[in-house]
Amino acid sequence: MLILSREQNPVVKARAAKLQVEVLHHIHDKLPALESWRADHRFEWAEIAYIGNDINDLDCMRACGMSFAPSDAHPEIKAISTMVLQRPGGNGALRELSELLISNNLIG
């Protein structure tokens, strides 16, 4: 798992540390950072699920095998998503996505 963020947010940093999830901050062009992470971990694009909410997530969402958007995402993000979640960002969207992936045996 990876948190890829344009900004540095102490709450996100603390949550990532608690969950032992890698986080990359201050990433303005997300696709090259995701490509590097993908190659380092030897994932195929089809194996990656990406959740994004704004225009700067478009390229990553198009590259990944599955893409998801919280209910309050930018309209262009919703339009290209594999699925728009029922919950908004910061209010249960990641939990909804996690449960969806686990219940459909899409992650191990």
C-alpha positions in Angstrom: 0.0 0.0 0.0 1.1 3.5 -0.7 -0.3 7.0 0.2 0.7 9.4 -2.6 -0.1 13.0 -1.6 0.5 16.4 -3.2 0.6 18.0 0.3 2.2 17.1 3.6 -0.4 16.6 6.2 0.6 15.6 9.7 -2.6 13.7 10.2 -2.0 11.6 7.1 1.6 11.1 8.1 0.6 9.9 11.6 -2.1 7.6 10.2 0.3 6.1 7.7 2.8 5.4 10.5 0.1 3.8 12.6 -1.0 1.6 9.7 2.6 1.0 8.6 1.8 2.3 5.1 4.4 3.9 2.9 3.7 7.6 2.2 5.1 10.0 -0.4 4.5 13.7 0.3 4.9 16.8 -1.9 4.3 14.8 -5.1 3.0 17.2 -7.8 3.4 14.8 -10.7 2.0 11.6 -9.3 2.4 9.2 -12.2 6.2 9.1 -12.3 6.3 8.6 -8.5 3.7 5.8 -8.8 5.6 4.2 -11.7 8.8 4.2 -9.6 7.0 2.6 -6.6 5.3 0.1 -9.0 8.6 -1.0 -10.5 10.3 -1.2 -7.1 7.6 -3.5 -5.9 7.4 -5.5 -9.2 3.6 -4.9 -9.7 1.9 -4.9 -13.0 -0.4 -1.9 -13.6 -3.3 -4.3 -13.8 -2.6 -5.3 -10.2 -2.9 -1.8 -8.7 -6.1 -0.3 -7.4 -6.0 3.5 -7.0 -8.4 5.8 -5.2 -8.3 9.5 -6.2 -10.5 12.5 -5.8 -9.0 15.3 -7.9 -7.6 16.2 -11.3 -4.0 15.5 -10.2 -5.1 11.8 -9.9 -6.3 11.4 -13.5 -3.1 10.0 -15.0 -2.6 7.4 -12.2 -6.2 6.4 -12.3 -6.0 5.8 -16.0 -2.8 3.7 -15.7 -4.0 1.4 -12.9 -6.1 -1.7 -13.3 -8.9 -0.4 -11.1 -9.7 3.1 -10.0 -12.1 4.3 -7.4 -13.4 7.7 -6.4 -15.1 8.9 -3.2 -18.6 10.2 -3.6 -17.4 13.8 -3.3 -14.6 13.5 -6.0 -14.2 15.9 -8.9 -16.7 15.1 -11.7 -13.9 14.2 -14.1 -12.5 11.7 -11.6 -15.9 10.1 -11.1 -16.3 9.8 -14.9 -13.2 7.7 -15.4 -13.4 5.6 -12.2 -14.1 1.9 -12.3 -16.5 2.6 -9.4 -17.7 5.7 -7.5 -17.9 4.8 -3.8 -21.0 5.7 -1.7 -18.9 7.4 1.0 -17.1 10.8 0.7 -13.4 11.2 1.3 -12.5 11.4 5.0 -15.8 9.9 6.0 -15.5 6.2 5.3 -14.4 5.9 1.6 -11.3 4.0 2.3 -13.1 1.6 4.7 -15.7 1.1 2.0 -13.1 0.4 -0.6 -11.2 -2.0 1.7 -14.3 -4.0 2.5 -15.2 -4.1 -1.2 -11.8 -5.4 -2.2 -11.7 -8.0 0.6 -15.3 -9.2 0.1 -14.6 -9.7 -3.6 -11.3 -11.5 -3.0 -9.5 -8.9 -5.0 -6.7 -8.6 -2.4 -5.1 -11.3 -0.3 
